[in-house]
């Protein structure tokens, strides 16, 4: 039985790592921002890439039957979602898939709704495709984000919304939406003729006993108006291999999506992406189970440490490895908060305002790194923002 190493932080300097780029000039900076894990991959994944280098000619390839079957098996086993091969559309990434969906399912000027704060490419994609962005603010209740369903319906009607992009599980708040919440969303979409794109890339990173419900499993008729987007890339930290998938059960929606995908030449996937995805889904379950335990330990430590020694309000995620931090109690400007983090604590977090106006005085912390690094990050933040520091 393979022993997984979740205690060694790989030295990624000099590897052209986007996450660690700014540390190449200043190694003392700890990079805790972009959703990229600092853990070593498991053996079968490494062996697959090595075998590719040793045995393959680096030409055009096609997706194998076994790759499709690995996706089908994973969705059934992990999420009780029974899909067929023809429902699956491979694409290089979830963000490109969002763009294709926006272009395929709406026209310029159409209103598209997102819940804010949310993953920055949602708003960017809507605006750069000349659609009208509608933001529906999440409510913070009992230490977590909740949907304002009454306002959601009002926004659907007032703004004549054509498409709703849902983040499930939610990034940056880590909410794992309940079956009841998803049912309510679906019924509103049906009532007002709104199509839905559900970004479920964090579906496998659900923690603390919570359960992810893929949107099309909540009610069988939801598949008539929904596109599911997911990938092995976030789960197994293989984003650089570039392979994701859309699950589109409605034939008309799938036809429109594929046609737009072809128009933009987004139909080809790198060979490494095809191979790495199959290896991850076929052999990665034991690694993932241990990863979840590591993430839960890291999150609990952040909650306890920052909650005890600072005035930072920490939102405990139900899924993902991303932690939403609220610095509002310090009465500092947003710029001052991030300057202190960067210049005094020497810690780089995601800027909360990139997720929407609700991110003022907030930051997003990535805890997918060995515990000793999480501990050091908390110590640095406490030195700057701890009681008595001001």
DALINWO-V276399 format. One record per backbone hydrogen bond with DSSP energy under -1.0 kcal/mol. NH is the residue of the N-H (numbers start at 1). CO is the residue of the C=O. E is the energy in kcal/mol with one decimal. If there is no record, write none. Layout:
{{NH | CO | E} {NH | CO | E}}
This chain:
{{15 | 12 | -1.7} {23 | 20 | -1.0} {24 | 21 | -1.4} {29 | 26 | -2.0} {30 | 346 | -2.3} {32 | 348 | -2.5} {36 | 34 | -2.3} {38 | 368 | -2.7} {46 | 42 | -1.9} {47 | 43 | -3.1} {48 | 44 | -1.8} {49 | 45 | -1.7} {50 | 46 | -2.5} {51 | 47 | -2.7} {52 | 48 | -1.9} {53 | 49 | -2.0} {54 | 50 | -2.3} {55 | 51 | -2.8} {56 | 52 | -1.8} {59 | 57 | -2.0} {68 | 64 | -1.7} {69 | 65 | -2.4} {70 | 66 | -1.9} {71 | 67 | -1.8} {72 | 68 | -2.5} {73 | 69 | -3.0} {74 | 70 | -2.1} {75 | 71 | -2.6} {76 | 72 | -1.9} {77 | 73 | -3.0} {78 | 74 | -2.9} {79 | 75 | -1.3} {80 | 76 | -1.2} {81 | 75 | -2.1} {87 | 84 | -1.5} {88 | 85 | -1.8} {89 | 246 | -2.7} {91 | 244 | -2.3} {97 | 93 | -1.6} {98 | 94 | -2.0} {99 | 95 | -1.9} {100 | 96 | -2.4} {101 | 97 | -2.5} {102 | 98 | -2.6} {103 | 99 | -2.4} {104 | 100 | -2.6} {105 | 101 | -2.4} {106 | 102 | -1.3} {109 | 130 | -2.4} {110 | 107 | -2.3} {112 | 132 | -2.9} {113 | 163 | -2.6} {114 | 134 | -2.3} {116 | 136 | -1.5} {118 | 355 | -2.1} {119 | 171 | -1.3} {122 | 119 | -2.0} {124 | 120 | -1.8} {125 | 121 | -2.5} {126 | 122 | -1.8} {127 | 123 | -2.5} {128 | 124 | -2.7} {129 | 125 | -1.2} {130 | 127 | -1.7} {131 | 126 | -2.3} {132 | 110 | -3.0} {134 | 112 | -2.7} {136 | 114 | -2.8} {138 | 116 | -2.7} {139 | 146 | -3.0} {141 | 144 | -2.8} {144 | 141 | -1.4} {146 | 139 | -2.9} {149 | 147 | -1.1} {152 | 148 | -2.3} {153 | 149 | -2.2} {154 | 150 | -1.9} {155 | 151 | -2.8} {156 | 152 | -2.4} {157 | 153 | -2.1} {158 | 154 | -3.1} {159 | 155 | -2.3} {161 | 156 | -1.6} {162 | 111 | -2.8} {163 | 111 | -1.2} {164 | 195 | -2.3} {165 | 113 | -2.5} {166 | 197 | -2.8} {168 | 199 | -2.5} {170 | 175 | -2.9} {174 | 170 | -1.8} {182 | 178 | -2.4} {183 | 179 | -2.3} {184 | 180 | -2.1} {185 | 181 | -2.2} {186 | 182 | -2.6} {187 | 183 | -2.5} {188 | 184 | -1.9} {189 | 185 | -2.3} {190 | 186 | -2.5} {191 | 187 | -2.4} {192 | 188 | -1.9} {194 | 189 | -2.3} {195 | 162 | -2.4} {196 | 225 | -2.7} {197 | 164 | -2.7} {198 | 227 | -2.8} {199 | 166 | -3.1} {200 | 229 | -3.2} {203 | 200 | -2.0} {205 | 202 | -1.6} {207 | 318 | -2.7} {210 | 207 | -2.0} {217 | 214 | -2.4} {218 | 215 | -1.1} {222 | 219 | -1.7} {224 | 221 | -1.3} {225 | 222 | -1.6} {227 | 196 | -2.3} {228 | 247 | -2.3} {229 | 198 | -2.7} {230 | 245 | -2.5} {236 | 232 | -2.3} {238 | 233 | -1.8} {241 | 238 | -2.0} {242 | 239 | -1.2} {244 | 91 | -3.4} {245 | 230 | -2.8} {246 | 89 | -2.9} {247 | 228 | -2.9} {248 | 87 | -3.0} {254 | 250 | -2.5} {255 | 251 | -2.4} {256 | 252 | -2.2} {257 | 253 | -2.4} {258 | 254 | -2.8} {259 | 255 | -2.1} {260 | 256 | -1.9} {261 | 257 | -2.5} {262 | 258 | -2.5} {263 | 259 | -2.0} {264 | 260 | -1.4} {265 | 262 | -1.3} {266 | 261 | -2.6} {274 | 270 | -2.1} {275 | 271 | -2.6} {276 | 272 | -2.9} {277 | 273 | -2.0} {278 | 274 | -1.8} {279 | 275 | -2.4} {280 | 276 | -2.6} {281 | 277 | -2.5} {282 | 278 | -2.0} {283 | 279 | -2.3} {284 | 280 | -2.0} {288 | 284 | -2.5} {289 | 285 | -2.4} {290 | 286 | -1.8} {291 | 287 | -2.5} {292 | 288 | -2.4} {293 | 289 | -1.2} {294 | 290 | -2.0} {295 | 291 | -2.7} {296 | 292 | -2.4} {297 | 293 | -2.0} {298 | 294 | -2.3} {299 | 295 | -2.8} {300 | 296 | -2.5} {301 | 297 | -2.0} {302 | 298 | -2.2} {303 | 299 | -2.7} {304 | 300 | -2.5} {305 | 301 | -3.3} {306 | 302 | -2.1} {307 | 303 | -1.4} {308 | 304 | -1.6} {309 | 305 | -2.3} {310 | 306 | -1.6} {313 | 326 | -2.6} {315 | 324 | -2.4} {318 | 174 | -1.9} {320 | 205 | -3.1} {323 | 365 | -3.0} {325 | 363 | -3.1} {326 | 313 | -2.4} {327 | 361 | -3.2} {330 | 327 | -2.0} {331 | 328 | -1.7} {337 | 333 | -2.2} {338 | 334 | -2.0} {339 | 335 | -2.0} {340 | 336 | -2.3} {341 | 337 | -2.2} {342 | 338 | -2.3} {343 | 339 | -3.4} {344 | 340 | -1.5} {345 | 340 | -2.6} {347 | 341 | -2.8} {348 | 30 | -2.8} {350 | 364 | -2.2} {352 | 362 | -1.8} {354 | 351 | -1.5} {355 | 352 | -1.7} {356 | 353 | -1.4} {359 | 356 | -2.3} {360 | 357 | -1.5} {362 | 359 | -2.0} {363 | 325 | -1.9} {364 | 350 | -1.6} {365 | 323 | -3.0} {366 | 32 | -2.1} {367 | 321 | -2.5} {369 | 367 | -2.1} {373 | 370 | -1.2} {374 | 370 | -1.7} {375 | 371 | -2.9} {376 | 372 | -2.0} {377 | 373 | -2.6} {378 | 374 | -2.4} {379 | 375 | -2.3} {380 | 376 | -2.3} {381 | 377 | -2.5} {382 | 378 | -2.7} {383 | 379 | -2.0} {384 | 380 | -1.2} {385 | 381 | -3.3} {386 | 382 | -2.2} {387 | 309 | -1.5} {389 | 386 | -2.2}}
